[in-house]
Amino acid sequence: MSENSEIDQLDRQILSLLIADGKTPYTDIAKQLFVSSGTIHVRMKKMEQLGIVKGSTIQIDYQKLGYDIMAFLGIYLDKSSLYDEVAEQLKQIPEVVEANYTTGLYSIFVKIVCKDTNHLRLVLHDKIQKISGIQRTETFISLEQSFTRPVVF
């Protein structure tokens, strides 16, 4: 995050506490930071309006839901100008959980979760590789996710 003169140290402290535990009630945050819960509400509303806070999410353990394969897919496009169109089509595939427009070898780098290798094959063959504008793909299967974390500031 670049320096933003519209947020201050209190805003950063609020964000840090919510990053550590997104379910922390605003009243608890207020007590920890020695301010009113109304202040926390106002600060959060401000950061939402600035686009710093964009909703809230939960972390899912996909394996516990039967999705044993996590893979990354490098996508080569016929033309880079097709990015928006291809990204929109990728968004329609439930197994694609993340997509990034990148520099380097690939135009798009995506993260996919699947139940097993057969499911992965079907997603690649029947969904992704049929998208117009995709020239070819390279698949990397993750053997283990060591960690995932937000930036601490």
DSSP file (Angstrom, degrees, kcal/mol; ACC not computed):
  #  RESIDUE AA STRUCTURE BP1 BP2  ACC     N-H-->O    O-->H-N    N-H-->O    O-->H-N    TCO  KAPPA ALPHA  PHI   PSI    X-CA   Y-CA   Z-CA
    1    1 A M              0   0    0      0, 0.0     3,-0.1     0, 0.0     2,-0.1   0.000 360.0 360.0 360.0 128.7    0.0    0.0    0.0
    2    2 A S        -     0   0    0      1,-0.1     2,-0.1     0, 0.0     0, 0.0  -0.393 360.0 -78.7 -76.1 159.1    1.5    3.4   -0.9
    3    3 A E        -     0   0    0     -2,-0.1     2,-0.5     1,-0.1    -1,-0.1  -0.367  48.9-166.3 -58.7 130.8    1.5    6.1    1.6
    4    4 A N    >   -     0   0    0      3,-0.1     3,-1.8     1,-0.1    -1,-0.1  -0.970  15.5-157.7-125.5 114.2   -2.0    7.7    1.8
    5    5 A S  T 3  S+     0   0    0     -2,-0.5    -1,-0.1     1,-0.3    -2,-0.0   0.604  88.6  70.4 -69.1  -9.3   -2.2   11.0    3.6
    6    6 A E  T 3  S+     0   0    0      2,-0.0     2,-0.4    44,-0.0    -1,-0.3   0.566  94.7  59.4 -86.4  -7.8   -5.9   10.3    4.1
    7    7 A I    <   -     0   0    0     -3,-1.8     2,-0.2     3,-0.0    -3,-0.1  -0.917  68.7-166.6-119.0 151.0   -5.3    7.6    6.7
    8    8 A D     >  -     0   0    0     -2,-0.4     4,-2.1     1,-0.0     5,-0.2  -0.504  43.1 -77.4-122.2-169.8   -3.4    7.9    9.9
    9    9 A Q  H  > S+     0   0    0      1,-0.2     4,-2.3     2,-0.2     5,-0.2   0.862 126.7  54.7 -62.0 -38.0   -1.8    5.7   12.6
   10   10 A L  H  > S+     0   0    0      2,-0.2     4,-2.5     1,-0.2    -1,-0.2   0.923 107.7  50.3 -62.3 -43.5   -5.2    4.9   14.2
   11   11 A D  H  > S+     0   0    0      1,-0.2     4,-2.5     2,-0.2    -2,-0.2   0.915 110.7  49.6 -59.2 -42.8   -6.5    3.7   10.8
   12   12 A R  H  X S+     0   0    0     -4,-2.1     4,-2.5     2,-0.2    -1,-0.2   0.881 109.9  50.8 -64.9 -38.3   -3.4    1.5   10.4
   13   13 A Q  H  X S+     0   0    0     -4,-2.3     4,-2.2     2,-0.2    -1,-0.2   0.909 109.8  50.3 -65.5 -41.4   -3.9    0.0   13.9
   14   14 A I  H  X S+     0   0    0     -4,-2.5     4,-2.2     1,-0.2    -2,-0.2   0.941 112.1  47.5 -60.4 -47.1   -7.6   -0.7   13.1
   15   15 A L  H  X S+     0   0    0     -4,-2.5     4,-2.6     1,-0.2     5,-0.2   0.909 109.6  53.5 -61.4 -42.5   -6.6   -2.5    9.9
   16   16 A S  H  X S+     0   0    0     -4,-2.5     4,-1.9     1,-0.2    -1,-0.2   0.908 109.7  47.6 -60.3 -42.6   -3.8   -4.5   11.7
   17   17 A L  H  X S+     0   0    0     -4,-2.2     4,-1.8     1,-0.2    -1,-0.2   0.894 114.0  46.7 -66.4 -39.5   -6.3   -5.8   14.2
   18   18 A L  H  < S+     0   0    0     -4,-2.2    -2,-0.2     2,-0.2    -1,-0.2   0.836 109.5  54.0 -73.2 -31.4   -8.8   -6.7   11.6
   19   19 A I  H  < S+     0   0    0     -4,-2.6     3,-0.3    -5,-0.2    -1,-0.2   0.905 109.5  48.9 -65.4 -40.2   -6.2   -8.4    9.5
   20   20 A A  H  < S+     0   0    0     -4,-1.9     2,-0.2     1,-0.3    -2,-0.2   0.881 137.8   1.6 -66.4 -38.7   -5.1  -10.5   12.5
   21   21 A D    ><  -     0   0    0     -4,-1.8     3,-1.8    -5,-0.1    -1,-0.3  -0.742  62.1-168.2-154.2  99.6   -8.8  -11.5   13.2
   22   22 A G  T 3  S+     0   0    0     -3,-0.3    -4,-0.1     1,-0.3    -3,-0.1   0.600  86.6  63.2 -66.1 -12.2  -11.5  -10.2   10.8
   23   23 A K  T 3  S+     0   0    0     -5,-0.1    -1,-0.3     2,-0.1    -5,-0.1   0.391  70.5 125.5 -93.7   4.1  -14.2  -11.3   13.2
   24   24 A T    <   -     0   0    0     -3,-1.8    -3,-0.1    -7,-0.2     5,-0.0  -0.467  65.7-120.4 -65.1 123.5  -13.1   -8.9   16.0
   25   25 A P    >>  -     0   0    0      0, 0.0     4,-2.0     0, 0.0     3,-0.5  -0.330  14.9-121.7 -63.9 146.9  -16.1   -6.7   17.0
   26   26 A Y  H 3> S+     0   0    0      1,-0.2     4,-2.7     2,-0.2     5,-0.2   0.838 113.1  59.6 -58.1 -33.4  -15.6   -3.0   16.6
   27   27 A T  H 3> S+     0   0    0      1,-0.2     4,-2.0     2,-0.2    -1,-0.2   0.890 105.4  47.8 -64.4 -37.7  -16.3   -2.6   20.3
   28   28 A D  H <> S+     0   0    0     -3,-0.5     4,-2.2     2,-0.2    -2,-0.2   0.896 111.6  49.9 -68.4 -39.6  -13.3   -4.8   21.1
   29   29 A I  H  X S+     0   0    0     -4,-2.0     4,-2.1     1,-0.2    -2,-0.2   0.926 109.2  52.7 -62.3 -44.1  -11.1   -2.9   18.7
   30   30 A A  H  X>S+     0   0    0     -4,-2.7     5,-2.2     1,-0.2     4,-0.7   0.908 109.1  49.1 -58.6 -43.7  -12.3    0.4   20.3
   31   31 A K  H ><5S+     0   0    0     -4,-2.0     3,-0.7     1,-0.2    -1,-0.2   0.915 111.1  49.4 -63.4 -42.7  -11.4   -0.9   23.8
   32   32 A Q  H 3<5S+     0   0    0     -4,-2.2    -1,-0.2     1,-0.2    -2,-0.2   0.844 118.1  39.6 -65.3 -32.7   -7.9   -2.0   22.6
   33   33 A L  H 3<5S-     0   0    0     -4,-2.1    -1,-0.2    -5,-0.2    -2,-0.2   0.377 109.1-121.2-100.6   3.9   -7.2    1.4   21.0
   34   34 A F  T <<5S+     0   0    0     -3,-0.7     2,-0.3    -4,-0.7    -3,-0.2   0.892  74.4 110.5  58.4  45.1   -8.8    3.5   23.7
   35   35 A V  S   <S-     0   0    0     -5,-2.2    -1,-0.2    -6,-0.1    -2,-0.1  -0.834  74.0 -85.8-134.0 174.1  -11.4    5.1   21.4
   36   36 A S     >  -     0   0    0     -2,-0.3     4,-1.4     1,-0.1     3,-0.4  -0.464  30.8-121.2 -81.0 156.6  -15.2    4.9   21.0
   37   37 A S  H  > S+     0   0    0      1,-0.2     4,-2.2     2,-0.2     5,-0.1   0.816 114.9  62.0 -66.0 -28.1  -16.8    2.2   18.9
   38   38 A G  H  > S+     0   0    0      1,-0.2     4,-2.6     2,-0.2    -1,-0.2   0.877  99.7  54.3 -61.6 -37.7  -18.4    5.0   16.9
   39   39 A T  H  > S+     0   0    0     -3,-0.4     4,-2.7     2,-0.2    -1,-0.2   0.905 107.3  50.1 -62.4 -41.5  -14.8    6.2   16.0
   40   40 A I  H  X S+     0   0    0     -4,-1.4     4,-2.7     2,-0.2     5,-0.2   0.927 110.9  49.2 -63.6 -44.4  -14.1    2.7   14.6
   41   41 A H  H  X S+     0   0    0     -4,-2.2     4,-2.5     2,-0.2    -2,-0.2   0.928 113.0  46.8 -59.5 -46.3  -17.3    2.7   12.6
   42   42 A V  H  X S+     0   0    0     -4,-2.6     4,-2.3     1,-0.2    -2,-0.2   0.920 113.3  48.4 -63.3 -44.6  -16.5    6.1   11.1
   43   43 A R  H  X S+     0   0    0     -4,-2.7     4,-2.3     2,-0.2    -1,-0.2   0.906 112.5  48.3 -63.8 -42.0  -12.9    5.2   10.3
   44   44 A M  H  X S+     0   0    0     -4,-2.7     4,-2.1     2,-0.2    -1,-0.2   0.911 110.5  51.0 -65.8 -41.6  -13.9    1.9    8.7
   45   45 A K  H  X S+     0   0    0     -4,-2.5     4,-2.4    -5,-0.2    -1,-0.2   0.912 110.5  50.3 -60.6 -42.4  -16.6    3.7    6.6
   46   46 A K  H  X S+     0   0    0     -4,-2.3     4,-2.0     1,-0.2    -2,-0.2   0.921 110.3  48.6 -62.0 -44.8  -14.0    6.2    5.5
   47   47 A M  H  <>S+     0   0    0     -4,-2.3     5,-2.0     1,-0.2     6,-1.6   0.816 110.7  51.6 -69.5 -28.7  -11.5    3.5    4.5
   48   48 A E  H ><5S+     0   0    0     -4,-2.1     3,-1.0     4,-0.2    -1,-0.2   0.923 109.8  49.1 -68.3 -44.3  -14.3    1.7    2.5
   49   49 A Q  H 3<5S+     0   0    0     -4,-2.4    -2,-0.2     1,-0.3    -1,-0.2   0.838 109.6  52.1 -64.3 -32.7  -15.1    4.9    0.7
   50   50 A L  T 3<5S-     0   0    0     -4,-2.0    -1,-0.3    -5,-0.2    -2,-0.2   0.590 115.1-118.8 -76.8 -10.6  -11.4    5.4   -0.1
   51   51 A G  T < 5S+     0   0    0     -3,-1.0    -3,-0.2    -4,-0.4    -2,-0.1   0.590  84.4 116.7  82.2  10.5  -11.3    1.9   -1.5
   52   52 A I  S   <S+     0   0    0     -5,-2.0     2,-0.6     1,-0.2    -4,-0.2   0.918  75.8  45.1 -74.9 -45.2   -8.7    0.8    1.0
   53   53 A V  S    S-     0   0    0     -6,-1.6     2,-0.5    -9,-0.2    -2,-0.3  -0.891  71.1-174.7-100.8 124.1  -11.1   -1.8    2.5
   54   54 A K        -     0   0    0     -2,-0.6    -6,-0.1     1,-0.3    -7,-0.0  -0.761  52.5 -67.4-121.9  84.1  -13.0   -3.8   -0.1
   55   55 A G        -     0   0    0     -2,-0.5     2,-0.3     1,-0.0    -1,-0.3  -0.210  65.2 -85.2  70.4-163.6  -15.5   -6.0    1.7
   56   56 A S        -     0   0    0     -3,-0.1     2,-0.3     2,-0.0    -1,-0.0  -0.988  38.3-169.8-143.7 151.4  -14.5   -8.8    3.9
   57   57 A T        -     0   0    0     -2,-0.3     2,-0.3     2,-0.0   -35,-0.1  -0.864  14.9-134.5-135.1 167.6  -13.6  -12.4    3.2
   58   58 A I        -     0   0    0     -2,-0.3     2,-0.5   -36,-0.0    -2,-0.0  -0.915  25.4-117.6-120.0 153.5  -13.0  -15.7    5.0
   59   59 A Q        -     0   0    0     -2,-0.3     2,-0.4     2,-0.0    -2,-0.0  -0.790  29.8-155.6 -91.2 131.3  -10.2  -18.1    4.4
   60   60 A I        -     0   0    0     -2,-0.5     2,-1.1     5,-0.0     3,-0.1  -0.882  16.1-141.3-109.5 135.5  -11.4  -21.5    3.2
   61   61 A D    >>  -     0   0    0     -2,-0.4     3,-0.8     1,-0.2     4,-0.5  -0.813  20.7-169.9 -90.5  95.6   -9.5  -24.8    3.6
   62   62 A Y  G >4>S+     0   0    0     -2,-1.1     5,-2.5     1,-0.3     3,-1.2   0.818  78.8  62.6 -60.4 -33.5  -10.4  -26.2    0.2
   63   63 A Q  G >45S+     0   0    0      1,-0.3     3,-1.8     3,-0.2    -1,-0.3   0.880  97.8  56.1 -61.3 -37.6   -9.0  -29.7    1.1
   64   64 A K  G <45S+     0   0    0     -3,-0.8    -1,-0.3     1,-0.3    -2,-0.2   0.657 106.2  52.5 -70.2 -13.3  -11.5  -30.1    3.9
   65   65 A L  G <<5S-     0   0    0     -3,-1.2    -1,-0.3    -4,-0.5    -2,-0.2   0.270 129.7 -95.6-101.6   8.7  -14.2  -29.5    1.3
   66   66 A G  T < 5S+     0   0    0     -3,-1.8     2,-1.0     1,-0.2    -3,-0.2   0.558  86.5 127.6  92.8   8.0  -12.8  -32.2   -1.0
   67   67 A Y      < +     0   0    0     -5,-2.5    48,-0.3     1,-0.2    -1,-0.2  -0.803  24.1 165.4-100.1  94.4  -10.7  -30.0   -3.2
   68   68 A D        +     0   0    0     47,-1.1     2,-0.5    -2,-1.0    47,-0.2   0.536  51.3  72.4 -90.1  -8.3   -7.3  -31.7   -3.0
   69   69 A I  E     +A  114   0A   0     45,-2.7    45,-2.8    47,-0.1     2,-0.5  -0.936  50.5 179.7-115.5 125.4   -5.6  -30.1   -6.0
   70   70 A M  E     +AB 113 142A   0     72,-0.5    72,-3.2    -2,-0.5     2,-0.3  -0.992  18.0 173.9-115.9 129.4   -4.4  -26.5   -6.1
   71   71 A A  E     -AB 112 141A   0     41,-2.6    41,-3.1    -2,-0.5     2,-0.4  -0.942  26.2-142.4-134.9 155.8   -2.8  -25.5   -9.4
   72   72 A F  E     -AB 111 140A   0     68,-3.2    68,-3.1    -2,-0.3     2,-0.5  -0.938  17.8-158.0-115.5 142.2   -1.4  -22.4  -11.0
   73   73 A L  E     -AB 110 139A   0     37,-2.5    37,-2.4    -2,-0.4     2,-0.6  -0.974   8.1-153.6-129.1 120.6   -1.9  -21.9  -14.7
   74   74 A G  E     -AB 109 138A   0     64,-3.0    64,-2.1    -2,-0.5     2,-0.5  -0.828  20.4-157.6 -89.6 125.9    0.2  -19.7  -16.9
   75   75 A I  E     -AB 108 137A   0     33,-3.3    32,-2.4    -2,-0.6    33,-1.7  -0.915   9.1-157.7-113.3 125.7   -1.9  -18.5  -19.9
   76   76 A Y  E     - B   0 136A   0     60,-2.9    59,-2.5    -2,-0.5    60,-1.2  -0.875  16.8-151.6 -95.5 128.6   -0.5  -17.3  -23.2
   77   77 A L  E     - B   0 134A   0     -2,-0.5    57,-0.2    57,-0.2     3,-0.2  -0.708  21.6-128.6 -98.7 153.1   -2.9  -15.1  -25.1
   78   78 A D  S    S+     0   0    0     55,-2.9     2,-0.3     1,-0.3    -1,-0.1   0.916 100.7   3.2 -59.7 -43.5   -3.1  -14.8  -28.9
   79   79 A K    >   -     0   0    0     54,-0.3     3,-2.0     1,-0.1    -1,-0.3  -0.994  68.9-131.0-143.6 140.3   -3.0  -11.0  -28.3
   80   80 A S  G >  S+     0   0    0     -2,-0.3     3,-1.8     1,-0.3     4,-0.2   0.761 104.3  72.4 -63.5 -22.5   -2.6   -9.1  -25.1
   81   81 A S  G 3  S+     0   0    0      1,-0.3     3,-0.3     2,-0.1     4,-0.3   0.630  86.5  66.3 -67.2 -11.4   -5.5   -6.9  -26.1
   82   82 A L  G <> S+     0   0    0     -3,-2.0     4,-2.8     1,-0.2     5,-0.3   0.452  71.1 102.6 -86.0  -1.2   -7.8   -9.9  -25.4
   83   83 A Y  H <> S+     0   0    0     -3,-1.8     4,-3.3     1,-0.2     5,-0.3   0.906  78.4  47.1 -51.4 -54.0   -7.0   -9.8  -21.7
   84   84 A D  H  > S+     0   0    0     -3,-0.3     4,-2.0     1,-0.2    -1,-0.2   0.905 115.1  46.5 -58.8 -43.2  -10.3   -8.2  -20.5
   85   85 A E  H  > S+     0   0    0     -4,-0.3     4,-1.6     2,-0.2    -1,-0.2   0.924 116.1  44.1 -65.5 -45.7  -12.4  -10.5  -22.6
   86   86 A V  H  X S+     0   0    0     -4,-2.8     4,-2.6     2,-0.2    -2,-0.2   0.914 111.9  53.3 -67.0 -42.6  -10.5  -13.7  -21.5
   87   87 A A  H  X S+     0   0    0     -4,-3.3     4,-1.9    -5,-0.3    -1,-0.2   0.890 107.1  52.6 -59.8 -39.7  -10.5  -12.5  -17.8
   88   88 A E  H  X S+     0   0    0     -4,-2.0     4,-0.5    -5,-0.3    -1,-0.2   0.889 110.7  46.8 -64.1 -38.8  -14.2  -12.1  -17.9
   89   89 A Q  H >< S+     0   0    0     -4,-1.6     3,-0.9     1,-0.2     4,-0.3   0.874 109.9  53.2 -70.7 -37.5  -14.7  -15.6  -19.2
   90   90 A L  H >< S+     0   0    0     -4,-2.6     3,-1.8     1,-0.2     6,-0.3   0.859 100.4  62.8 -62.8 -34.5  -12.3  -17.0  -16.6
   91   91 A K  H 3< S+     0   0    0     -4,-1.9    -1,-0.2     1,-0.3    -2,-0.2   0.751  95.6  60.6 -62.4 -24.0  -14.4  -15.3  -13.9
   92   92 A Q  T << S+     0   0    0     -3,-0.9    -1,-0.3    -4,-0.5    -2,-0.2   0.564  85.3  87.8 -80.9  -8.9  -17.3  -17.5  -15.0
   93   93 A I    X   -     0   0    0     -3,-1.8     3,-1.6    -4,-0.3    -1,-0.0  -0.827  68.1-154.4 -95.3 112.5  -15.4  -20.7  -14.1
   94   94 A P  T 3  S+     0   0    0      0, 0.0    -1,-0.1     0, 0.0    19,-0.1   0.803  90.5  60.2 -58.8 -31.5  -15.9  -21.5  -10.4
   95   95 A E  T 3  S+     0   0    0     17,-0.1    18,-2.1     2,-0.1     2,-0.9   0.707  85.2  86.0 -72.3 -18.5  -12.7  -23.4  -10.0
   96   96 A V  E <   +C  112   0A   0     -3,-1.6    16,-0.2    -6,-0.3     3,-0.1  -0.751  52.0 169.5 -83.4 109.9  -10.7  -20.3  -11.0
   97   97 A V  E     +     0   0A   0     14,-2.1     2,-0.3    -2,-0.9    -1,-0.2   0.549  62.0  19.9-101.5  -9.8  -10.3  -18.5   -7.6
   98   98 A E  E     -C  111   0A   0     13,-1.2    13,-2.3     2,-0.0     2,-0.4  -0.967  57.8-174.5-158.8 141.0   -7.7  -15.9   -8.7
   99   99 A A  E     -C  110   0A   0     -2,-0.3     2,-0.4    11,-0.2    11,-0.2  -0.998   5.7-171.7-140.9 137.9   -6.5  -14.3  -11.9
  100  100 A N  E     -C  109   0A   0      9,-1.9     9,-2.5    -2,-0.4     2,-0.6  -0.993  23.0-135.4-132.8 134.3   -3.6  -11.9  -12.4
  101  101 A Y  E     -C  108   0A   0     -2,-0.4     2,-0.2     7,-0.2     7,-0.2  -0.788  44.1-174.7 -83.1 122.8   -2.6   -9.9  -15.5
  102  102 A T        -     0   0    0      5,-2.2     2,-0.2    -2,-0.6    -2,-0.0  -0.730  30.3-129.2-125.8 165.9    1.2  -10.3  -15.5
  103  103 A T  S    S+     0   0    0     -2,-0.2     3,-0.4     2,-0.0     2,-0.3  -0.596  74.0  41.7 -97.1 169.8    4.5   -9.3  -17.2
  104  104 A G  S    S-     0   0    0     -2,-0.2    -2,-0.0     1,-0.2     0, 0.0  -0.676 116.7 -14.3  96.6-148.0    6.9  -12.0  -18.3
  105  105 A L  S    S+     0   0    0     -2,-0.3     2,-0.3   -29,-0.0    -1,-0.2   0.865 122.4  52.8 -65.3 -39.4    6.2  -15.2  -20.1
  106  106 A Y        -     0   0    0     -3,-0.4   -30,-0.2     1,-0.1     3,-0.1  -0.693  60.2-153.2-104.5 150.5    2.4  -15.4  -19.4
  107  107 A S  S    S+     0   0    0    -32,-2.4    -5,-2.2     1,-0.3     2,-0.4   0.846  90.2  20.8 -81.2 -38.0   -0.3  -12.9  -20.1
  108  108 A I  E     -AC  75 101A   0    -33,-1.7   -33,-3.3    -7,-0.2     2,-0.5  -0.988  63.3-163.5-133.9 140.4   -2.4  -14.2  -17.3
  109  109 A F  E     -AC  74 100A   0     -9,-2.5    -9,-1.9    -2,-0.4     2,-0.3  -0.990  19.9-175.2-123.6 121.6   -1.6  -16.3  -14.2
  110  110 A V  E     -AC  73  99A   0    -37,-2.4   -37,-2.5    -2,-0.5     2,-0.5  -0.820  22.3-138.9-120.4 157.3   -4.5  -18.0  -12.5
  111  111 A K  E     -AC  72  98A   0    -13,-2.3   -14,-2.1    -2,-0.3   -13,-1.2  -0.952  24.9-172.0-112.1 132.8   -5.0  -20.1   -9.3
  112  112 A I  E     -AC  71  96A   0    -41,-3.1   -41,-2.6    -2,-0.5     2,-0.4  -0.952  12.8-159.1-126.5 142.1   -7.3  -23.1   -9.7
  113  113 A V  E     +A   70   0A   0    -18,-2.1     2,-0.3    -2,-0.4   -43,-0.2  -0.990  20.1 170.2-120.0 134.5   -8.8  -25.5   -7.1
  114  114 A C  E     -A   69   0A   0    -45,-2.8   -45,-2.7    -2,-0.4     3,-0.1  -0.926  41.4-121.9-138.5 160.9  -10.1  -28.9   -8.1
  115  115 A K  S    S-     0   0    0     -2,-0.3   -47,-1.1   -48,-0.3     2,-0.3   0.877  87.7 -24.7 -72.0 -38.4  -11.2  -32.1   -6.4
  116  116 A D  S  > S-     0   0    0    -48,-0.1     4,-2.2   -49,-0.1    -1,-0.2  -0.911  77.5 -78.7-160.7-178.3   -8.7  -34.3   -8.1
  117  117 A T  H  > S+     0   0    0     -2,-0.3     4,-2.5     1,-0.2     5,-0.1   0.835 126.2  54.5 -66.6 -31.8   -6.5  -34.6  -11.2
  118  118 A N  H  > S+     0   0    0      2,-0.2     4,-2.3     1,-0.2    -1,-0.2   0.924 108.7  48.5 -66.3 -42.7   -9.4  -35.8  -13.3
  119  119 A H  H  > S+     0   0    0      2,-0.2     4,-2.5     1,-0.2    -2,-0.2   0.912 111.1  51.3 -60.8 -43.1  -11.4  -32.7  -12.3
  120  120 A L  H  X S+     0   0    0     -4,-2.2     4,-2.7     1,-0.2     5,-0.2   0.923 108.6  51.1 -59.5 -45.1   -8.3  -30.5  -13.1
  121  121 A R  H  X S+     0   0    0     -4,-2.5     4,-3.1     1,-0.2     5,-0.3   0.914 110.8  48.4 -59.3 -43.5   -8.1  -32.2  -16.5
  122  122 A L  H  X>S+     0   0    0     -4,-2.3     4,-2.6     2,-0.2     5,-0.6   0.911 111.4  49.5 -64.7 -42.3  -11.8  -31.4  -17.2
  123  123 A V  I  X>S+     0   0    0     -4,-2.5     5,-2.6     3,-0.2     4,-1.2   0.934 116.6  42.5 -61.9 -45.5  -11.5  -27.8  -16.1
  124  124 A L  I  <>S+     0   0    0     -4,-2.7     5,-2.9     3,-0.2     6,-0.2   0.961 124.7  33.3 -64.8 -52.0   -8.4  -27.3  -18.3
  125  125 A H  I  <5S+     0   0    0     -4,-3.1    -3,-0.2    -5,-0.2    -2,-0.2   0.924 127.5  33.9 -74.6 -46.5   -9.7  -29.2  -21.4
  126  126 A D  I  <5S+     0   0    0     -4,-2.6    -3,-0.2    -5,-0.3    -1,-0.2   0.676 133.0  16.9 -89.6 -18.0  -13.4  -28.5  -21.3
  127  127 A K  I ><<S+     0   0    0     -4,-1.2     3,-0.5    -5,-0.6     4,-0.2   0.755 125.1  34.1-117.2 -64.1  -13.5  -24.9  -19.9
  128  128 A I  G > <S+     0   0    0     -5,-2.6     3,-1.8     1,-0.2    -4,-0.2   0.938 116.4  48.4 -69.1 -50.0  -10.2  -23.0  -19.9
  129  129 A Q  G 3 <S+     0   0    0     -5,-2.9    -1,-0.2    -6,-0.3    -4,-0.1   0.585 105.3  61.8 -72.4  -6.8   -8.6  -24.2  -23.2
  130  130 A K  G <  S+     0   0    0     -3,-0.5     2,-0.4    -6,-0.2    -1,-0.3   0.474  76.2 112.6 -92.4  -3.8  -11.8  -23.6  -25.1
  131  131 A I  S X  S-     0   0    0     -3,-1.8     3,-1.8    -4,-0.2     2,-0.1  -0.563  76.6-116.4 -72.6 126.2  -11.8  -19.9  -24.3
  132  132 A S  T 3  S+     0   0    0     -2,-0.4     3,-0.1     1,-0.2    -1,-0.1  -0.406  99.1  32.6 -63.0 132.3  -11.3  -17.9  -27.5
  133  133 A G  T 3  S+     0   0    0      1,-0.3   -55,-2.9    -2,-0.1     2,-0.7   0.162  84.6 117.6 105.4 -17.0   -8.1  -16.0  -27.4
  134  134 A I  E <   -B   77   0A   0     -3,-1.8    -1,-0.3   -57,-0.2   -57,-0.2  -0.760  39.4-175.9 -85.6 119.8   -6.1  -18.5  -25.3
  135  135 A Q  E     -     0   0A   0    -59,-2.5     2,-0.3    -2,-0.7    -1,-0.2   0.933  61.6 -35.6 -79.5 -50.5   -3.2  -19.7  -27.3
  136  136 A R  E     -B   76   0A   0    -60,-1.2   -60,-2.9     2,-0.0    -1,-0.3  -0.972  55.0-137.9-165.2 169.8   -1.9  -22.3  -24.8
  137  137 A T  E     -B   75   0A   0     -2,-0.3     2,-0.4   -62,-0.2   -62,-0.2  -0.925   2.3-150.1-136.0 159.3   -1.4  -22.9  -21.1
  138  138 A E  E     -B   74   0A   0    -64,-2.1   -64,-3.0    -2,-0.3     2,-0.4  -1.000  19.4-150.0-129.7 131.6    1.2  -24.3  -18.7
  139  139 A T  E     -B   73   0A   0     -2,-0.4     2,-0.5   -66,-0.2   -66,-0.2  -0.844  11.7-172.3-109.3 136.8    0.0  -25.9  -15.5
  140  140 A F  E     -B   72   0A   0    -68,-3.1   -68,-3.2    -2,-0.4     2,-0.5  -0.979  14.9-149.2-126.1 115.2    1.9  -26.1  -12.2
  141  141 A I  E     -B   71   0A   0     -2,-0.5     2,-0.5   -70,-0.2   -70,-0.3  -0.724  15.0-132.3 -87.8 129.9    0.4  -28.3   -9.4
  142  142 A S  E     -B   70   0A   0    -72,-3.2   -72,-0.5    -2,-0.5     3,-0.2  -0.681  16.1-169.2 -80.7 127.0    1.0  -27.1   -5.9
  143  143 A L  S    S-     0   0    0     -2,-0.5     2,-0.3     1,-0.3    -1,-0.2   0.775  74.2  -6.0 -84.4 -29.2    2.3  -29.9   -3.6
  144  144 A E        -     0   0    0    -74,-0.0     2,-0.8     3,-0.0    -1,-0.3  -0.918  59.0-133.8-164.9 137.4    1.9  -27.8   -0.5
  145  145 A Q        -     0   0    0     -2,-0.3     3,-0.1     1,-0.2    -3,-0.0  -0.866  20.0-168.1 -94.3 109.8    0.9  -24.3    0.4
  146  146 A S        -     0   0    0     -2,-0.8     2,-0.3     1,-0.3    -1,-0.2   0.913  61.9 -31.0 -66.9 -43.9    3.5  -23.3    3.0
  147  147 A F        -     0   0    0     -3,-0.1     2,-0.3     2,-0.0    -1,-0.3  -0.978  45.5-156.0-165.8 161.6    1.7  -20.1    4.1
  148  148 A T        +     0   0    0     -2,-0.3    -3,-0.0    -3,-0.1     0, 0.0  -0.979  27.8 158.6-141.2 138.9   -0.5  -17.3    3.0
  149  149 A R        -     0   0    0     -2,-0.3     2,-0.1     3,-0.0     3,-0.0  -0.996  36.2-113.6-157.6 157.1   -0.7  -14.0    4.7
  150  150 A P        -     0   0    0      0, 0.0     2,-0.3     0, 0.0    -2,-0.0  -0.458  49.3 -87.5 -84.3 166.6   -1.6  -10.4    4.3
  151  151 A V        -     0   0    0     -2,-0.1     2,-0.5     2,-0.0  -132,-0.0  -0.590  40.4-141.4 -72.4 133.2    1.0   -7.6    4.3
  152  152 A V              0   0    0     -2,-0.3  -136,-0.0     1,-0.1    -1,-0.0  -0.861 360.0 360.0 -98.9 130.4    1.6   -6.4    7.8
  153  153 A F              0   0    0     -2,-0.5    -1,-0.1  -141,-0.2  -140,-0.1   0.374 360.0 360.0-135.0 360.0    2.1   -2.6    8.1
